[in-house]
């Protein structure tokens, strides 16, 4: 089985409030808000990635191996002491991510 390589491109646009309202209305029939969306407000997703003292995980990742892993702490919104955050070990094998640990902290 061949490994397909792709490049990710992002294009970001500044839009006015009228365009935002239009797009949000159009998308709402295809999408729904997740459980972290409170009162239809936007919220931040904060990620902290961990590595070794020698940056071993990112160094291996740059080499594009068949297998790699990441350790990530994620929160939805700016977390307070009592909020739930998620510790995840992400393993990627043959270009497919597998979330092996999704633990609430």
URTA-V954469 format. One record per backbone hydrogen bond with DSSP energy under -1.0 kcal/mol. CO is the residue of the C=O (numbers start at 1). NH is the residue of the N-H. Records with the same first field share a line. If there is no record, write none. Layout:
# URTA-V954469
CO=NH ; NH
This chain:
# URTA-V954469
16=20
17=21
18=22
19=23
20=24
21=25
22=26
23=27
24=28
27=30 ; 31
34=37
38=41
44=77
46=75
48=73
52=55
55=59
56=60
57=61
58=62
61=64
66=94
68=92
70=90
71=50
72=88
73=48
74=86
75=46
80=83
85=105
86=74
87=103
88=72
89=100
90=70
91=98
92=68
93=96
96=93
98=91
103=87
